[in-house]
Amino acid sequence: MTQPIRPTRLISWFIAARKEFERFPEGAQDACFRALTIAAEGHNKPDIAKPLHGFGSGVFEIALPFRGDAFRVVYTVQIAEEIWVVHAFQKKSAHGIKTPQREIDLIRERLKRLKEALP
């Protein structure tokens, strides 16, 4: 039996997140965009994405090690019909794998704004 074809979801961006993402090296952008495309096509969660704890279900973080640096893209799949990228940043924390608090606060604020703005 064949599986029904799911339509590919749009990928929408906070403007600031898109600008941050565009500062990533080209190879890091390509890898992260491939992961977003997998999510948009409705396949399983991309291998480099994991749930971002503390935000409820449907918020994911793409965690990409790239040439000795660490890049992160945070997106949500449950607020609207499309996938929303709410933040992108290069992780520079010396505190291991934990996401820095200032980044968590920014993600929380953007998710709040998104929920208020969308029906």
Secondary structure, DSSP 8 states (H G I E B T S, - for coil): ----------EEE-HHHHHHHHTS-HHHHHHHHHHHHHHHTT-S--TTEEE-TTS-TTEEEEEEEETTEEEEEEEESSSSSSEEEEEEEEE--SSTTS--HHHHHHHHHHHHHHHHH--
